[in-house]
Amino acid sequence: MVGNATRAAIISDRRVTGLSAEVIAELVAEIGPLWHERHQTRLASRPRQRAVGAGAKHRLVFVDRLLATLVYLRHATTHDVLACWFGVDRSTITRAIGEVRPLLAERGCTVSPGVRLRTLAEVIDHLGASGKTGIIDGTEIRVRRPAAGRKDRDKFISGKNKQNAVKTMVVTDRDGRVLFCSPTKPGSCADITHARQLGLVKLLAQGPAVEILADAGYQGLGAQTGGRVITPPHRKFKKNAPTWYEEMHERQRKAHSSRRIRVEHGIAHLKNWRALTRHLGRREHMSDTVQAVASLLSHQQITDLASAPQT
């Protein structure tokens, strides 16, 4: 395990974990008891020949488990390197990440101190109550190619970039702060299909009046949601368009793009975490990875906003 000096150096340098010392302290206070509770539940739920608590003790304390998970998500560092750094076996790091990552994913996205959004329905309600505009977009994350012979091998191939990928739908507010990241779908799933499967159409049609900006990949949702999803203006003339129409269409397209660009900034902040640039682990863990990073990023954004000097 790492010493106190090394642990303090990791926590104090934001470049290592992507989070400030204040946020890490809050994570330890919040997630530590949950991890200990689940750990004790696992010990007590299986047949035992020794009492709970007997036998070898953990060499990797919870703080170090959390830090190893943060470094892995931020830099996609291999488990072997983390094992050497923390002075434990590789399997210990793998187990630690597998236990801490779901706890981070369950936290949801922080929108204000003490308020978190965990489902798409909560996001729509939050936008309706606050009168804010939401922005949606899909983003793809490269994954390893499935083994030969699998029946679903081709469904991970993205029609956009012709690579094996998974896709998630990101929702941000008009300032680019992440409000929600959906569970992942194979890369062959279209953006609009993914949104429909998540229940976005029903939530908007039956929920509060909310303005949602989207790109051309979501054209068609506007008619299904009573105009609440706004996509780029449809081009009526395929060729030989009048000059006045070309100028008007270009103005409308640029106006929509300038409002929608904030979601691209939010996705860019997510992709600063190397685990979302290219995922080399198991594809079934990708949803937890995406939602864990979204939770951490949104928490840090709110903390930075709260500590920024007021002008």
C-alpha positions in Angstrom: 0.0 0.0 0.0 1.1 3.6 -0.5 2.5 5.7 2.4 0.8 8.7 3.8 3.2 11.1 1.9 2.4 9.4 -1.4 -1.3 9.4 -0.7 -1.2 13.1 0.2 0.6 13.9 -3.0 -2.0 12.0 -5.1 -4.8 13.8 -3.4 -3.3 17.3 -3.6 -2.4 17.2 -7.3 -5.6 17.5 -9.4 -3.8 16.3 -12.5 -3.5 12.8 -11.0 -7.2 12.2 -10.2 -9.0 15.0 -12.1 -10.6 16.0 -8.8 -9.8 18.5 -6.1 -8.9 17.4 -2.6 -12.3 18.8 -1.4 -14.3 16.6 -3.7 -12.2 13.5 -2.9 -12.8 14.1 0.8 -16.5 14.3 0.2 -16.3 11.0 -1.8 -14.6 9.3 1.0 -17.2 10.4 3.5 -20.1 9.4 1.3 -18.9 6.2 -0.4 -16.7 4.8 2.3 -19.6 3.7 4.6 -21.5 2.2 1.6 -18.4 0.2 0.6 -17.9 -1.1 4.1 -21.6 -2.0 4.5 -21.6 -4.0 1.2 -18.3 -5.6 2.1 -19.7 -6.8 5.4 -22.9 -8.0 3.7 -20.9 -10.1 1.3 -18.9 -11.6 4.1 -22.0 -12.5 6.1 -24.0 -13.9 3.2 -21.8 -16.9 2.4 -21.1 -20.1 4.4 -18.1 -19.5 6.6 -15.9 -21.6 8.8 -14.4 -18.6 10.5 -16.1 -15.6 12.1 -16.5 -12.4 10.1 -13.4 -10.3 10.5 -11.1 -13.3 11.1 -8.2 -14.0 8.7 -6.0 -11.7 6.7 -6.8 -8.0 6.7 -7.0 -5.7 3.7 -3.7 -4.2 2.8 -5.5 -1.7 0.5 -7.6 0.6 2.7 -10.7 2.2 1.2 -9.1 5.6 0.5 -6.4 3.9 -1.6 -9.1 1.8 -3.4 -10.9 5.0 -4.3 -7.7 6.7 -5.5 -6.8 3.7 -7.6 -10.2 3.8 -9.2 -10.0 7.6 -9.9 -6.5 7.2 -11.5 -7.8 4.4 -13.6 -10.8 6.4 -14.9 -8.8 9.5 -15.4 -5.7 8.0 -17.2 -6.9 4.5 -18.2 -3.8 3.2 -16.4 -3.4 -0.5 -16.5 -4.1 -2.6 -13.4 -0.5 -3.9 -13.4 0.9 -0.4 -13.2 -1.5 0.6 -10.4 -0.6 -2.6 -8.5 3.0 -1.7 -8.6 2.3 1.9 -7.5 0.1 0.8 -4.6 2.2 -2.1 -3.6 -0.5 -4.8 -4.0 -1.3 -7.7 -6.3 -3.0 -6.9 -9.7 -6.1 -8.9 -8.6 -6.5 -6.6 -5.6 -6.7 -3.5 -7.9 -9.1 -5.3 -10.3 -11.4 -6.1 -7.3 -11.1 -2.6 -5.9 -12.1 -1.0 -9.2 -14.9 -3.5 -9.6 -16.3 -2.6 -6.2 -15.9 1.2 -6.2 -16.9 2.0 -9.8 -20.6 0.9 -9.4 -20.8 3.0 -6.2 -19.6 6.1 -8.2 -22.1 5.3 -11.0 -25.0 5.1 -8.6 -24.4 8.7 -7.3 -26.0 10.4 -10.3 -25.0 13.8 -11.6 -24.8 16.7 -9.2 -26.8 19.8 -10.2 -26.5 21.7 -6.9 -25.1 20.9 -3.5 -27.0 17.9 -2.2 -29.2 17.6 -5.3 -28.5 14.8 -7.8 -30.2 13.5 -11.0 -30.1 9.7 -11.5 -32.7 9.1 -14.2 -33.8 10.7 -17.4 -37.2 11.4 -15.8 -35.6 13.3 -13.0 -33.6 15.4 -15.6 -36.8 16.3 -17.5 -38.5 17.3 -14.2 -35.5 19.4 -13.2 -35.4 21.2 -16.5 -39.1 21.9 -16.4 -39.0 23.2 -12.8 -36.0 25.4 -13.4 -37.1 26.6 -16.9 -33.8 25.7 -18.4 -33.0 24.4 -21.9 -31.6 20.9 -22.2 -29.3 19.7 -25.0 -28.9 16.1 -26.0 -26.3 14.3 -28.2 -24.9 10.9 -28.6 -21.3 10.1 -28.3 -19.4 6.9 -29.1 -16.6 5.2 -27.2 -14.3 2.7 -28.9 -14.3 -0.8 -27.5 -12.5 -4.1 -28.2 -13.8 -6.1 -31.1 -16.0 -9.1 -29.9 -14.4 -12.5 -30.4 -14.9 -14.3 -33.7 -18.0 -16.6 -33.8 -20.2 -14.4 -31.6 -23.7 -14.0 -33.1 -23.8 -10.3 -32.0 -20.3 -9.5 -33.2 -21.4 -7.0 -35.9 -23.8 -5.0 -33.8 -20.9 -3.1 -32.1 -19.8 -1.7 -35.5 -20.7 2.0 -35.7 -22.1 3.2 -39.0 -20.6 6.6 -38.3 -16.9 5.8 -37.8 -16.8 2.1 -39.0 -15.3 1.0 -35.7 -16.3 -1.2 -32.8 -18.0 1.2 -30.3 -20.7 1.6 -27.7 -22.9 4.7 -27.6 -24.3 6.8 -24.8 -26.7 9.7 -24.8 -25.5 12.8 -23.0 -27.8 15.5 -21.6 -26.4 18.9 -20.6 -27.9 22.3 -19.7 -27.3 25.4 -21.7 -24.0 26.0 -19.9 -22.6 22.6 -20.9 -22.8 21.1 -17.4 -23.5 17.3 -17.6 -26.9 16.3 -16.2 -27.2 12.7 -17.4 -25.4 10.0 -19.2 -27.4 7.0 -20.3 -26.5 3.3 -20.1 -24.5 2.3 -23.2 -25.9 0.7 -26.3 -23.9 -1.1 -29.1 -22.5 1.3 -31.7 -24.9 0.2 -34.5 -27.9 1.8 -32.6 -29.0 5.1 -34.1 -29.1 8.2 -31.9 -32.9 8.6 -32.4 -33.5 4.9 -31.7 -31.5 5.1 -28.5 -33.5 8.2 -27.3 -36.8 6.5 -28.0 -35.7 3.4 -26.1 -34.8 5.5 -23.1 -38.4 6.8 -23.1 -37.5 10.4 -24.0 -40.6 10.8 -26.3 -43.0 9.7 -23.6 -41.3 11.8 -20.9 -41.5 15.0 -23.0 -45.0 14.4 -24.4 -46.5 13.7 -20.9 -44.1 15.8 -18.8 -43.5 19.5 -18.2 -42.9 21.9 -21.1 -39.2 21.6 -21.8 -37.1 22.9 -24.7 -34.6 20.3 -25.9 -32.0 21.1 -28.5 -30.6 18.3 -30.7 -28.7 17.8 -33.9 -30.0 16.3 -37.2 -29.7 12.8 -35.9 -32.8 13.4 -33.8 -35.0 14.8 -36.6 -38.5 13.4 -36.2 -38.6 13.7 -32.4 -40.0 17.2 -32.7 -43.2 16.0 -34.3 -43.5 13.2 -31.7 -43.0 15.5 -28.7 -45.2 18.5 -29.8 -42.2 20.5 -30.9 -40.3 20.2 -27.6 -37.2 18.7 -29.4 -35.7 21.3 -31.7 -33.5 20.1 -34.5 -31.7 22.0 -37.3 -34.0 23.5 -39.9 -35.0 21.0 -42.6 -33.8 21.9 -46.1 -36.7 22.2 -48.4 -34.8 22.7 -51.6 -32.4 19.9 -52.5 -31.0 21.9 -55.5 -31.4 25.2 -57.3 -32.5 26.9 -54.1 -33.2 30.7 -54.3 -30.5 32.9 -52.9 -32.8 34.3 -50.3 -33.6 30.8 -49.1 -29.9 29.8 -48.9 -29.1 32.9 -46.7 -32.1 32.3 -44.4 -31.3 28.6 -44.0 -27.7 29.3 -43.2 -28.7 31.9 -40.6 -31.1 29.5 -38.9 -28.6 26.7 -39.0 -25.8 28.8 -37.4 -28.2 30.1 -34.8 -29.2 26.6 -33.8 -25.6 25.3 -33.9 -24.4 28.2 -31.7 -26.9 27.2 -29.0 -26.4 23.4 -29.3 -22.6 23.6 -29.2 -22.5 23.5 -25.4 -23.3 19.8 -25.4 -20.1 19.2 -27.4 -18.2 21.0 -24.7 -19.7 18.8 -22.1 -18.8 15.7 -24.1 -15.3 17.0 -24.5 -14.9 17.3 -20.7 -16.1 13.7 -20.4 -13.6 12.5 -23.0 -10.8 14.2 -20.9 -11.1 11.0 -18.8 -9.1 8.5 -20.7 -11.3 5.6 -19.8 -13.9 7.2 -22.2 -11.5 7.8 -25.0 -11.1 4.1 -25.7 -12.3 1.4 -23.3 -10.1 -1.7 -23.1 -12.0 -3.5 -20.4 -15.1 -5.6 -20.5 -17.9 -4.0 -22.6 -20.5 -4.9 -19.9 -18.7 -2.6 -17.5 -18.9 0.4 -19.9 -22.2 1.7 -18.6 -20.9 2.0 -15.0 -17.7 3.6 -16.3 -19.6 6.3 -18.3 -22.0 7.1 -15.4 -19.2 7.1 -12.8 -17.2 9.7 -14.9 -20.3 11.8 -15.4 -21.0 11.7 -11.6 -17.4 12.8 -10.8 -17.3 15.5 -13.5 -20.6 17.0 -12.5 -19.6 17.1 -8.8 -16.3 18.8 -9.6 -18.1 21.3 -11.9 -20.5 22.3 -9.2 -17.7 22.6 -6.6 -15.7 24.8 -9.0 -18.8 27.0 -9.6 -19.4 27.4 -5.9 -15.8 28.3 -5.1 -15.5 30.7 -8.1 -15.4 34.4 -7.1 -18.7 36.2 -7.6 -18.6 39.1 -10.1 
